């Protein structure tokens, strides 16, 4: 998968498992990557050929705009577990909506969570009876982010929320492929290797097929 056109891609949250997988996949495809983390000293080994590590704050629109200038696409893969989910993802959405257009970046991919997807009956997993309240509170952060992107993105910012399955497994053996569905849970084992998620992310950056939607990805 992929093409021969090199892009400049900025990855926020590059020190996490998904971020690292996406950085590695992008570099392997010949793209130039800016890997943004809050503290570069905590992420040794992230810098590599084609990859520049930068300190930044994805909740700060000025930081986003300064770092993203000159890039073709952005990936938001960051998460904070020490900040309430809705507070964090609202802040990141607002910063990206402001900073990316200011920097001239026209494509944004952000990560969602599977519990925001609908089942076969049209009910979101997070809305099912008995769904744990603490899990729902975390999922609500991604719902708030999605709504802000949907309401606030102008025509110059093409965005997509990519949603891996509940079992996003660092130990899973990569298959080299994936399946997608818009807005709904995919039938099957619901397990996905980080490397296969990275394939889906980079394919959508190189050749966008989906826009302004929740895109479920699974094996």
PEWO-V166916 format. One record per helix or strand of 2 or more residues. SS is the DSSP state (alpha for helix, beta for strand). FROM is the first residue (numbers start at 1). TO is the last residue. If there is no record, write none. Layout:
# PEWO-V166916
SS|FROM|TO  SS|FROM|TO
This chain:
# PEWO-V166916
beta|8|12  alpha|17|28  beta|32|37  alpha|40|42  beta|51|55  alpha|61|68  beta|73|76  alpha|85|103  beta|107|111  alpha|114|116  alpha|125|127  alpha|133|152  beta|158|164  beta|167|169  beta|179|182  beta|191|193  alpha|194|206  beta|214|218
